[in-house]
Amino acid sequence: MSTNAMKPDALKPELLTVGELFSHGNVYTVPIYQRNYAWRAAQIEQLISDIQDAAMGHESSYFLGNLVVTPRAKPNDFEVIDGQQRLTTLYLLLSFLEHDGTHPYDRHKGRLQYESRARASEALRRVGQASYRDGRQVQDSLTEEDGGIHEGFNIIHQTIETKFRDPVSRGQFAEFLRFKVTVVRASLPPTTDLNRYFEIMNTRGQQLLQVDIVKARLMSKLPDAERAGFAWIWDACADMDTYVQMSLARGDTGLRSTIFGDDWCWLVPTDFNALLRMRSQFDASTSTFAAVAALSLEGALQKYAQAHVQESSVDEGNERFRSTIEFPVFLLHVLKVKNGQGDENEGQLDDKHLIASFTNAMPTDHEAQWVRDFAFTLLKCRNLFDAFILKRQFTTSTDSEEGDWSLQRLKKNTSSATPGYVHTFRTDTATDEPDTATHDALLLQSMLRITYTSPRTMHWITQTLQWLVRQEKPGTITSAGLVDLLQNYARAKVKSAFFDTKEPSDEQPNAHPQGFGIARIVFTYLDYLLLDEATKKDFKFQFRTSIEHFYPQHPDKEQSGADVTDKKLHLLGNLALVSVGANSKFSNSFPKAKAENFKDTIAQQSPKLRQMADIALRDGWGDAQVQAHHNAMLTTLQNALGPHLNMRD
């Protein structure tokens, strides 16, 4: 790269609204070396929630981030260097809002394309058609390359339908998106050496994160003699993919036994000072514990800015685990536990507000004691989190690249001073399969995990931690108690989403939500309820984001089959939650064809879908079957919710 190309003044930054981004003849091309569109539910829902929060908070604008481009041959024609995932998502958002009828804006049409990927560009074009609603029109030509575009559009469709049920709020969101959401478009000179640019971008110094600033501020409230102890606890808890017994006493089995008992299971000390006294019994001269104590606050900030992510250590066992959430979000869960907050305000689990959350929570007096109490609550919650909240586990026998769902706790092997991992509600060495009690809790947690994909919506983790902390002794916690807690959470969510939220009309004055207005928890909890003891053992919840119309919205007229009228098409009885891959396979086929041709896919997807397929094979699939299955599902939910249906929130 030339010297001039790297100078700041060689860039041409422009602050543009989303509307301006796609106006004035601007065209954006995603080059072939860029990866495919890969944003999924977590990222898309987070983006929409962030914009919604800003709009509802009456903020004057919301800055979304940077888009790095370089000019092409024609005026206003740009090649996308960095930011194509966000740009594509904005394009899909505008496409949906245009067809939804609340905001007829079409200046973005044709303004985004993929170089040498005809099918991807075609998918973008087709979601720009007024007739496109659920992605069916492109199923016959979709490949893996552009399946992500179809999935992204469907996620946007379902998210908007869920968050904005009335045209007014949807129109306000669309207006804010177009005129108040801004992006800095930075244009690199055409002569830029892009290989050098990416090298510099990937090796530049890391910025100070909010989590680093919070750590330093909390440390500053403590006496110098206690700062090292705080940093020791914090750093151990920050290593989310290692059980805290290992990270807190790394390589020191004596310290581990002192802090977590002879079996290494549960935290022994009852407060911050007691923990530090235990730690002081051991030689810290070779540990980071002693080194941190010598740092000033300014020095700590500099150190954390350079190494804010601690590398996970290699466990002394063979298993490797991955946490369901990142450390900044875990901190927010712990903050809610300490403050006894039971509401489900998404902003309280938004790590963008980490500094503000701690600033607002800390009292103006007795700050040092508050920090001590928080540090100990953090460690206690990590100990409970590791044992009672699901993780992903990766072993040599793991089939999926995403790992297997795991609910295990650490327990010292009796034959040697090494860690072992046992299923949470089993006392002996873990076998390949969880015991019945553990598996039921694992099913419910994995159900909630695949339902609430955004970290901001995982309030079930907060409520579970709050309940766990209240138990007198962790070793006496029963599977029945945990399962009952998780069941009650799911029941309350289903009640709120399906039975308390009415969409009245002249024809159906007491109608439940329909179509994309049905929340995911309704589908996933039904799938849980429909599992019998035999199928529970083998069933695993997987991420599913597409609402499948079993009788399609746009049926293939060349096939034959019973008709489902518009009045029944969007009932719960005609719907199931499936993965995007399954949605693509089913295409516009009639129910009987789906049931005959995709037996294995259906069996893996959803117990509800399996029931629907069995009915279609036996009786066909028309209005009568849809209504009968709908009524059966309502009865199943009503029986499960029981007294909850009569309770007021």
KOLLO-933289 format. One line per field, with one value per residue (C-alpha): residue number from 1; x, y, z. Coordinates in Angstrom, 3 decimals, always signed. Layout:
BEGIN
pos: c(NUM ...)
xx: c(X ...)
yy: c(Y ...)
zz: c(Z ...)
//
This chain:
BEGIN
pos: c(1 2 3 4 5 6 7 8 9 10 11 12 13 14 15 16 17 18 19 20 21 22 23 24 25 26 27 28 29 30 31 32 33 34 35 36 37 38 39 40 41 42 43 44 45 46 47 48 49 50 51 52 53 54 55 56 57 58 59 60 61 62 63 64 65 66 67 68 69 70 71 72 73 74 75 76 77 78 79 80 81 82 83 84 85 86 87 88 89 90 91 92 93 94 95 96 97 98 99 100 101 102 103 104 105 106 107 108 109 110 111 112 113 114 115 116 117 118 119 120 121 122 123 124 125 126 127 128 129 130 131 132 133 134 135 136 137 138 139 140 141 142 143 144 145 146 147 148 149 150 151 152 153 154 155 156 157 158 159 160 161 162 163 164 165 166 167 168 169 170 171 172 173 174 175 176 177 178 179 180 181 182 183 184 185 186 187 188 189 190 191 192 193 194 195 196 197 198 199 200 201 202 203 204 205 206 207 208 209 210 211 212 213 214 215 216 217 218 219 220 221 222 223 224 225 226 227 228 229 230 231 232 233 234 235 236 237 238 239 240 241 242 243 244 245 246 247 248 249 250 251 252 253 254 255 256 257 258 259 260 261 262 263 264 265 266 267 268 269 270 271 272 273 274 275 276 277 278 279 280 281 282 283 284 285 286 287 288 289 290 291 292 293 294 295 296 297 298 299 300 301 302 303 304 305 306 307 308 309 310 311 312 313 314 315 316 317 318 319 320 321 322 323 324 325 326 327 328 329 330 331 332 333 334 335 336 337 338 339 340 341 342 343 344 345 346 347 348 349 350 351 352 353 354 355 356 357 358 359 360 361 362 363 364 365 366 367 368 369 370 371 372 373 374 375 376 377 378 379 380 381 382 383 384 385 386 387 388 389 390 391 392 393 394 395 396 397 398 399 400 401 402 403 404 405 406 407 408 409 410 411 412 413 414 415 416 417 418 419 420 421 422 423 424 425 426 427 428 429 430 431 432 433 434 435 436 437 438 439 440 441 442 443 444 445 446 447 448 449 450 451 452 453 454 455 456 457 458 459 460 461 462 463 464 465 466 467 468 469 470 471 472 473 474 475 476 477 478 479 480 481 482 483 484 485 486 487 488 489 490 491 492 493 494 495 496 497 498 499 500 501 502 503 504 505 506 507 508 509 510 511 512 513 514 515 516 517 518 519 520 521 522 523 524 525 526 527 528 529 530 531 532 533 534 535 536 537 538 539 540 541 542 543 544 545 546 547 548 549 550 551 552 553 554 555 556 557 558 559 560 561 562 563 564 565 566 567 568 569 570 571 572 573 574 575 576 577 578 579 580 581 582 583 584 585 586 587 588 589 590 591 592 593 594 595 596 597 598 599 600 601 602 603 604 605 606 607 608 609 610 611 612 613 614 615 616 617 618 619 620 621 622 623 624 625 626 627 628 629 630 631 632 633 634 635 636 637 638 639 640 641 642 643 644 645 646 647 648 649)
xx: c(+0.000 +1.313 +2.099 -0.668 -3.193 -2.664 -2.949 -6.192 -6.853 -6.767 -10.054 -13.334 -15.680 -19.346 -22.036 -25.135 -28.575 -29.754 -32.027 -29.142 -26.942 -29.131 -30.090 -28.443 -27.760 -25.420 -24.759 -22.808 -21.126 -19.939 -16.741 -16.193 -13.512 -16.036 -17.763 -21.436 -24.145 -23.883 -25.896 -28.483 -31.171 -28.892 -27.258 -30.377 -32.624 -29.947 -29.740 -33.516 -33.698 -30.947 -32.761 -36.069 -34.523 -33.161 -36.493 -38.510 -36.008 -36.690 -33.002 -32.204 -30.186 -28.545 -25.036 -24.804 -21.108 -18.771 -19.018 -15.683 -15.849 -13.676 -14.904 -15.396 -15.275 -18.706 -19.733 -21.523 -20.553 -18.738 -17.064 -17.770 -14.571 -15.894 -19.438 -21.275 -23.165 -24.684 -25.304 -27.113 -29.246 -30.276 -31.191 -33.359 -34.973 -35.902 -37.225 -39.519 -40.803 -41.585 -43.734 -45.318 -47.200 -46.341 -43.530 -43.565 -39.883 -38.153 -35.033 -32.867 -34.049 -31.210 -28.633 -26.897 -25.475 -22.951 -20.049 -20.008 -22.781 -25.829 -28.051 -27.240 -28.013 -31.209 -32.277 -31.801 -33.817 -36.665 -37.000 -37.453 -40.602 -43.984 -45.190 -42.357 -43.522 -42.124 -39.298 -41.198 -40.741 -36.986 -36.887 -36.616 -33.407 -31.773 -28.335 -26.384 -24.686 -27.800 -29.844 -28.611 -30.360 -33.641 -33.142 -32.244 -35.392 -37.553 -35.942 -36.620 -40.204 -40.823 -38.986 -40.884 -44.196 -43.409 -42.036 -44.365 -47.905 -49.650 -49.033 -48.319 -45.357 -44.066 -44.265 -42.437 -39.690 -39.387 -39.251 -36.534 -34.550 -34.573 -33.948 -32.310 -30.059 -26.661 -23.584 -20.130 -19.227 -15.444 -14.137 -10.621 -8.624 -8.822 -5.048 -5.303 -3.450 -6.325 -4.115 -2.087 -5.262 -6.683 -3.340 -3.247 -6.905 -6.385 -3.199 -3.965 -3.895 -7.043 -9.312 -10.234 -13.531 -16.337 -15.646 -12.066 -13.247 -15.789 -13.106 -10.727 -13.436 -14.518 -10.922 -10.422 -13.048 -11.029 -7.960 -4.685 -4.326 -7.589 -7.266 -5.207 -7.832 -10.570 -8.582 -7.937 -11.672 -12.609 -10.049 -11.025 -14.702 -13.938 -12.621 -16.135 -15.102 -13.282 -14.953 -14.210 -12.691 -9.913 -9.378 -9.416 -6.848 -5.008 -2.416 -2.910 -4.943 -4.376 -5.901 -8.734 -9.572 -9.478 -11.827 -14.189 -13.958 -12.304 -14.534 -13.956 -17.700 -19.013 -17.686 -16.705 -16.071 -19.104 -17.772 -15.030 -12.771 -12.965 -11.942 -8.926 -7.860 -7.897 -5.887 -3.302 -2.404 -0.767 +2.378 +1.362 +4.865 +4.640 +1.041 -0.560 -2.252 +0.815 +1.634 -1.715 -1.430 +1.479 -0.438 -1.812 -5.260 -3.694 -1.341 -4.205 -6.110 -3.118 -2.619 -6.263 -6.327 -3.551 -4.915 -8.587 -9.338 -7.666 -6.720 -8.550 -6.240 -6.090 -8.116 -6.588 -9.337 -10.145 -13.499 -13.795 -16.789 -18.163 -20.348 -23.755 -22.999 -19.993 -18.506 -19.883 -23.421 -22.753 -21.731 -25.126 -26.912 -24.910 -25.664 -29.385 -28.981 -27.167 -29.719 -32.677 -34.058 -36.803 -38.066 -37.165 -36.041 -33.809 -31.584 -30.462 -28.770 -27.352 -23.568 -23.386 -24.718 -22.297 -20.622 -23.928 -25.463 -22.686 -22.604 -26.323 -26.160 -23.303 -24.369 -22.860 -21.829 -20.155 -18.754 -15.901 -18.231 -20.550 -17.602 -16.561 -20.085 -20.348 -17.035 -18.152 -21.592 -19.802 -17.774 -20.756 -22.853 -20.062 -19.828 -23.598 -23.651 -21.028 -23.003 -26.622 -26.665 -26.137 -22.955 -21.757 -19.431 -16.810 -15.272 -13.736 -17.169 -19.014 -20.809 -21.878 -19.482 -21.559 -20.973 -23.524 -25.728 -24.178 -25.306 -22.390 -20.619 -17.003 -16.167 -12.731 -11.983 -11.790 -8.893 -6.686 -6.423 -7.803 -11.102 -13.969 -17.258 -20.495 -24.024 -25.383 -27.853 -25.752 -23.204 -21.107 -18.845 -20.643 -21.586 -22.187 -25.856 -27.305 -29.484 -33.242 -33.301 -30.435 -31.817 -35.193 -33.508 -31.189 -34.117 -35.884 -32.744 -31.829 -35.454 -35.110 -31.654 -32.828 -35.943 -34.268 -31.213 -30.227 -28.216 -30.498 -33.510 -31.997 -33.784 -34.353 -30.662 -31.098 -34.150 -32.404 -29.337 -31.548 -33.283 -30.003 -28.439 -31.416 -30.939 -29.181 -26.766 -26.002 -25.489 -29.137 -30.627 -32.893 -33.695 -37.402 -36.909 -34.927 -37.316 -40.298 -38.618 -37.897 -41.373 -43.003 -40.894 -41.909 -45.574 -45.592 -44.013 -46.531 -49.397 -48.150 -47.350 -50.328 -53.186 -52.903 -52.144 -55.332 -55.816 -59.596 -61.617 -65.274 -64.947 -62.736 -63.262 -61.109 -58.463 -54.971 -51.958 -51.529 -48.774 -45.574 -47.248 -46.882 -43.841 -41.188 -41.744 -45.208 -43.705 -40.705 -42.693 -45.258 -42.424 -41.250 -44.749 -45.257 -42.169 -42.941 -40.432 -39.226 -38.581 -37.180 -34.052 -33.001 -34.466 -32.192 -33.337 -31.597 -31.712 -34.859 -35.943 -38.371 -42.123 -43.190 -46.665 -47.312 -49.875 -47.824 -48.840 -47.982 -48.683 -47.283 -50.412 -48.960 -49.355 -52.613 -53.874 -56.645 -56.949 -56.522 -58.470 -57.013 -59.071 -57.141 -53.782 -52.127 -53.560 -51.184 -52.573 -50.924 -47.594 -44.383 -40.959 -38.180 -34.640 -34.027 -32.529 -35.725 -37.810 -35.849 -36.238 -39.990 -40.382 -43.987 -44.797 -48.144 -48.241 -48.493 -45.477 -43.488 -44.448 -43.497 -40.279 -38.699 -39.363 -35.871 -35.859 -39.274 -38.258 -35.246 -37.059 -40.128 -42.510 -45.360 -44.355 -44.094 -47.691 -48.804 -47.000 -48.624 -52.073 -51.398 -50.327 -53.351 -56.158 -54.861 -54.449 -57.302 -59.278 -60.709 -57.294 -55.789 -58.599 -58.482 -54.719 -55.067 -57.632 -55.442 -52.460 -54.582 -55.729 -52.130 -51.038 -54.054 -53.503 -49.835 -50.490 -53.361 -53.736 -51.343 -54.100 -56.169 -53.304 -52.863 -49.403)
yy: c(+0.000 +3.416 +5.868 +8.202 +5.372 +4.867 +8.497 +9.375 +12.257 +9.809 +8.377 +10.025 +9.463 +10.450 +10.243 +8.950 +7.897 +4.458 +6.193 +8.194 +5.120 +3.636 +6.928 +9.150 +6.247 +4.487 +0.860 -1.601 -4.757 -7.494 -8.891 -12.592 -12.815 -11.772 -14.569 -15.353 -13.615 -15.288 -13.300 -15.394 -14.863 -13.643 -10.872 -9.833 -9.721 -7.770 -5.179 -4.715 -4.510 -1.886 +0.286 -0.269 +0.783 +3.979 +4.784 +4.127 +6.121 +9.113 +9.414 +11.958 +9.369 +5.979 +5.295 +1.811 +1.613 +1.862 +0.722 +0.598 +0.777 +1.582 +3.297 +1.265 +2.529 +4.166 +7.133 +6.161 +2.541 +1.004 -2.274 -3.343 -3.921 -4.196 -4.184 -6.298 -8.335 -5.196 -3.678 -6.786 -6.905 -3.266 -4.055 -6.996 -4.852 -2.164 -4.833 -6.294 -2.942 -1.905 -4.964 -4.858 -1.776 +0.414 +2.235 +2.279 +2.995 +1.381 +3.437 +0.597 -1.788 -3.116 -1.149 -4.246 -7.117 -9.926 -10.234 -13.543 -15.007 -14.957 -16.913 -14.663 -11.552 -13.195 -13.938 -10.252 -9.267 -11.595 -10.444 -7.054 -8.223 -7.308 -10.914 -12.229 -12.950 -16.124 -16.969 -19.706 -18.111 -18.632 -22.125 -23.864 -22.014 -21.642 -23.048 -23.171 -19.935 -17.792 -19.835 -17.381 -14.498 -16.399 -17.210 -13.615 -12.304 -14.828 -13.917 -10.239 -11.090 -13.018 -10.528 -7.514 -9.380 -10.205 -6.839 -4.516 -5.865 -2.668 -0.566 +2.595 +1.206 -0.533 +2.690 +4.600 +1.976 +2.213 +6.018 +5.953 +3.389 +5.477 +8.942 +8.540 +5.476 +6.530 +4.837 +6.232 +5.238 +5.440 +5.290 +3.959 +5.213 +2.896 +2.325 +0.826 -2.441 -4.388 -7.241 -4.726 -3.044 -6.290 -7.165 -3.835 -4.082 -7.569 -6.773 -3.310 -2.714 -3.827 -1.152 -0.861 -2.661 -1.743 -4.844 -3.632 -0.210 -1.737 -3.959 -1.065 +1.139 -1.553 -2.212 +1.493 +1.340 -1.206 -0.730 -1.557 -4.752 -6.154 -5.253 -8.308 -10.560 -8.913 -9.307 -12.963 -13.676 -11.569 -13.175 -16.678 -15.988 -14.332 -17.634 -18.782 -21.958 -23.482 -24.613 -21.994 -24.536 -24.977 -21.332 -20.039 -22.551 -23.312 -26.011 -25.896 -28.859 -27.880 -24.449 -26.015 -28.392 -25.547 -23.321 -25.940 -28.786 -32.182 -33.173 -29.832 -29.328 -26.321 -23.043 -23.288 -19.645 -17.487 -14.039 -12.102 -11.718 -15.403 -16.288 -13.961 -15.452 -18.896 -17.610 -16.003 -19.431 -20.340 -19.021 -16.476 -15.518 -17.284 -16.404 -13.438 -12.769 -11.038 -9.235 -7.501 -6.056 -3.883 -2.253 +1.223 +1.887 +3.556 +0.627 -1.822 -0.011 -0.181 -3.858 -4.757 -2.782 -4.989 -8.305 -8.041 -11.627 -14.250 -17.371 -20.438 -22.905 -26.544 -28.510 -31.362 -33.520 -34.448 -32.689 -29.188 -26.992 -23.793 -21.389 -20.354 -16.670 -14.355 -12.869 -9.290 -10.677 -12.999 -9.938 -8.390 -11.544 -11.472 -7.767 -8.536 -11.394 -9.166 -6.366 -8.740 -7.490 -9.722 -7.731 -8.653 -5.330 -6.288 -3.294 -4.876 -7.687 -5.457 -5.471 -2.176 -0.628 -2.456 +0.659 +2.472 -0.583 -0.756 +3.006 +3.056 +0.013 +1.095 +2.988 +6.365 +5.162 +1.882 +1.421 -0.839 -3.273 -3.316 -4.286 -7.041 -8.415 -8.266 -10.103 -12.920 -13.081 -13.292 -16.305 -18.001 -17.546 -18.921 -22.030 -22.548 -21.562 -24.180 -26.937 -26.100 -24.122 -25.986 -25.751 -27.067 -30.033 -31.104 -34.560 -36.980 -38.578 -35.306 -35.496 -31.868 -29.001 -27.068 -29.696 -31.504 -29.960 -30.704 -30.344 -31.544 -30.469 -30.844 -33.413 -34.687 -38.219 -40.412 -42.416 -39.417 -35.682 -34.888 -33.338 -35.495 -34.413 -36.033 -35.322 -32.704 -34.888 -38.059 -38.820 -41.441 -41.061 -39.734 -42.141 -41.228 -40.425 -38.190 -39.782 -39.193 -36.305 -34.463 -35.050 -33.474 -30.320 -30.332 -30.608 -27.622 -25.491 -26.347 -25.574 -22.107 -21.616 -22.215 -20.117 -17.011 -16.686 -13.107 -12.732 -9.825 -12.125 -14.953 -13.883 -17.528 -17.668 -14.779 -16.376 -19.737 -18.163 -16.221 -19.439 -21.350 -18.657 -18.826 -22.557 -23.212 -25.864 -26.504 -30.198 -30.554 -28.985 -31.509 -32.043 -31.802 -28.315 -27.096 -28.690 -27.124 -23.697 -24.015 -25.370 -22.461 -19.989 -21.566 -21.698 -18.017 -17.143 -19.198 -17.675 -14.159 -14.798 -16.895 -16.714 -13.115 -11.587 -11.508 -10.350 -9.806 -9.535 -9.665 -13.298 -14.367 -12.068 -14.277 -15.326 -16.331 -15.042 -16.591 -17.113 -15.230 -13.564 -16.784 -16.609 -19.320 -20.387 -21.671 -24.053 -25.155 -25.741 -27.755 -29.874 -30.508 -31.432 -33.834 -35.874 -39.134 -40.952 -43.077 -40.172 -37.877 -39.984 -39.434 -36.021 -32.968 -29.412 -27.697 -24.095 -23.548 -20.119 -20.711 -21.019 -23.723 -23.705 -27.440 -26.659 -24.052 -20.461 -20.765 -24.398 -26.056 -26.241 -29.099 -31.354 -32.630 -32.465 -31.205 -27.449 -25.446 -22.206 -18.847 -18.916 -21.980 -21.429 -19.448 -21.337 -22.999 -26.284 -25.726 -24.462 -25.870 -24.430 -25.864 -25.090 -23.074 -26.145 -28.100 -25.143 -25.100 -28.847 -28.743 -25.940 -25.626 -29.327 -30.500 -32.008 -35.624 -35.204 -33.673 -36.528 -39.190 -37.658 -36.166 -38.674 -38.431 -34.625 -34.439 -36.901 -34.750 -31.420 -31.343 -33.744 -31.440 -31.658 -35.437 -35.585 -33.439 -35.716 -38.820 -37.227 -36.226 -39.765 -41.284 -38.793 -36.186 -32.534 -30.094 -27.616 -30.353 -31.816 -28.384 -27.420 -30.769 -30.552 -26.906 -27.850 -30.704 -28.380 -25.835 -28.591 -29.746 -26.222 -25.571 -28.825 -27.975 -24.416 -25.371 -22.792 -20.448 -19.564 -18.044 -16.064 -12.371 -11.002)
zz: c(+0.000 -0.827 +1.927 +0.832 +0.893 +4.600 +5.631 +7.436 +5.050 +2.139 +3.359 +2.439 +5.367 +5.022 +7.686 +5.900 +7.011 +5.891 +3.396 +1.968 +1.852 -0.874 -2.562 -5.165 -7.503 -5.042 -5.969 -3.813 -5.076 -2.731 -4.310 -4.794 -2.070 +0.598 +2.488 +1.943 +3.919 +7.322 +9.863 +11.663 +14.285 +17.092 +15.045 +13.124 +16.186 +18.066 +15.279 +15.178 +18.986 +19.106 +16.566 +18.372 +21.703 +20.161 +18.510 +21.667 +23.715 +21.457 +20.611 +17.920 +15.975 +16.264 +14.918 +13.477 +12.593 +9.621 +6.040 +4.213 +0.410 -2.562 -5.767 -8.933 -12.510 -12.624 -10.444 -7.202 -7.782 -4.779 -3.914 -0.320 +1.644 +5.184 +6.572 +3.996 +6.646 +8.142 +4.698 +3.452 +6.597 +6.111 +2.501 +3.600 +6.313 +3.807 +1.440 +4.063 +5.302 +1.727 +1.027 +4.458 +3.316 +6.293 +4.540 +0.710 +0.125 -2.818 -3.522 -2.285 -5.022 -7.116 -5.109 -3.700 -5.726 -5.475 -7.895 -9.802 -7.625 -9.845 -7.466 -4.518 -6.564 -7.804 -4.223 -3.365 -6.407 -5.554 -1.959 -3.579 -5.342 -3.935 -4.227 -2.051 +1.515 +2.964 +0.583 -1.256 -4.657 -4.623 -3.166 -6.513 -7.340 -3.969 -3.331 -0.081 -1.154 -0.948 +1.500 +4.106 +2.340 +2.420 +6.104 +6.927 +5.268 +7.122 +10.458 +9.770 +8.834 +12.046 +14.270 +12.917 +13.193 +16.829 +17.960 +16.054 +15.960 +14.862 +11.717 +13.729 +15.678 +12.559 +10.580 +13.336 +13.301 +9.510 +9.668 +12.333 +10.341 +7.169 +8.588 +12.020 +11.783 +10.462 +9.023 +8.299 +4.753 +4.474 +0.915 +0.370 -2.626 -5.668 -5.432 -1.946 -1.454 +0.103 +1.315 +3.301 +4.533 +5.928 +7.511 +9.342 +10.377 +11.803 +13.723 +15.063 +18.812 +20.578 +21.941 +25.575 +26.080 +28.440 +30.508 +31.091 +32.225 +34.619 +36.112 +36.645 +38.167 +40.591 +41.588 +42.251 +45.034 +47.007 +49.211 +47.471 +49.493 +48.134 +44.462 +43.655 +45.206 +43.192 +39.948 +40.784 +41.124 +38.088 +35.761 +36.830 +36.211 +32.858 +31.505 +30.585 +28.761 +31.749 +34.959 +37.587 +39.981 +37.443 +36.517 +40.109 +41.314 +38.123 +38.727 +42.516 +43.777 +47.399 +46.910 +44.921 +47.759 +50.278 +48.293 +46.809 +49.289 +49.032 +46.104 +44.285 +43.851 +45.765 +47.088 +50.773 +51.903 +52.611 +51.715 +49.959 +52.982 +53.880 +50.341 +50.480 +53.791 +52.220 +49.297 +51.576 +52.971 +49.695 +48.068 +45.415 +44.370 +41.024 +40.222 +38.514 +41.838 +43.245 +40.006 +39.728 +43.220 +42.160 +39.328 +39.690 +38.289 +35.251 +34.784 +35.067 +32.343 +30.031 +30.750 +30.194 +26.931 +25.582 +26.838 +27.659 +26.723 +28.855 +26.972 +28.158 +29.779 +28.855 +31.361 +33.247 +31.715 +28.128 +27.764 +26.422 +27.081 +25.614 +27.551 +26.221 +26.933 +26.958 +30.120 +29.738 +29.525 +32.456 +34.481 +33.768 +34.918 +38.145 +38.607 +38.384 +40.857 +43.348 +43.018 +43.132 +39.799 +38.451 +35.463 +31.891 +30.468 +27.533 +28.192 +31.449 +29.522 +26.787 +27.083 +25.192 +28.414 +30.705 +32.121 +32.618 +34.306 +36.895 +37.360 +38.110 +40.386 +42.638 +45.765 +46.577 +50.022 +51.185 +47.669 +48.782 +50.534 +47.526 +45.294 +47.721 +47.795 +44.026 +43.563 +45.832 +44.180 +40.834 +41.959 +43.591 +40.467 +38.265 +40.433 +40.126 +36.445 +35.603 +37.323 +36.514 +33.222 +29.966 +27.914 +24.587 +24.930 +22.402 +22.599 +20.139 +19.739 +19.058 +15.731 +15.340 +14.727 +17.269 +19.945 +22.085 +24.747 +28.122 +31.738 +33.834 +36.976 +37.971 +40.632 +41.645 +40.565 +43.660 +42.290 +41.528 +42.069 +38.619 +37.551 +36.418 +34.896 +36.034 +34.877 +37.236 +39.104 +39.134 +41.831 +40.047 +37.020 +33.958 +31.206 +27.606 +28.238 +30.972 +33.627 +33.342 +35.818 +34.171 +30.679 +31.505 +32.824 +29.810 +27.382 +28.957 +28.985 +25.389 +24.460 +26.003 +24.490 +20.912 +21.535 +22.949 +20.722 +21.584 +24.820 +25.718 +25.892 +27.965 +31.127 +32.021 +32.972 +35.410 +36.993 +37.254 +38.908 +41.323 +42.322 +42.652 +44.857 +47.213 +47.833 +51.112 +49.833 +46.141 +46.835 +47.910 +44.776 +43.066 +39.435 +40.266 +41.689 +38.665 +36.157 +37.936 +37.798 +34.051 +33.323 +35.152 +33.197 +29.889 +30.914 +31.834 +28.484 +26.514 +28.472 +27.765 +24.098 +23.061 +25.546 +26.774 +23.376 +21.369 +17.804 +17.710 +14.533 +13.579 +12.552 +15.476 +18.475 +20.735 +18.218 +19.260 +17.347 +13.915 +11.370 +12.034 +14.999 +17.010 +19.278 +19.033 +22.638 +21.690 +19.132 +21.168 +24.366 +22.397 +21.023 +24.572 +25.732 +22.819 +23.688 +25.475 +27.676 +24.769 +22.394 +25.090 +25.320 +21.712 +20.899 +20.866 +20.361 +17.483 +16.315 +14.232 +13.045 +10.158 +10.646 +8.226 +6.684 +6.355 +3.697 +1.794 +1.296 -2.395 -3.304 -6.384 -8.525 -10.562 -7.549 -6.157 -2.628 -0.413 -0.207 +2.995 +2.899 +3.820 +7.028 +8.269 +6.555 +9.364 +12.352 +14.802 +13.497 +10.085 +11.414 +12.824 +13.614 +11.443 +10.394 +7.255 +5.618 +6.191 +5.010 +1.761 +1.221 +1.729 -0.826 -2.046 -1.805 -0.491 +3.021 +1.892 -0.410 +2.434 +4.742 +2.185 +0.846 +3.974 +6.754 +8.249 +8.126 +9.790 +12.504 +13.417 +13.344 +15.536 +17.336 +16.313 +12.663 +13.016 +14.233 +11.308 +8.855 +10.368 +10.019 +6.409 +5.480 +7.188 +6.535 +4.122 +5.061 +4.591 +6.688 +8.912 +9.743 +10.354 +12.732 +14.558 +15.055 +16.094 +18.742 +19.963 +20.352 +22.251 +24.604 +25.121 +26.021 +28.239 +30.145 +30.662 +31.773 +34.059 +36.860 +35.049 +32.583 +35.363 +36.879 +36.205 +35.473)
//
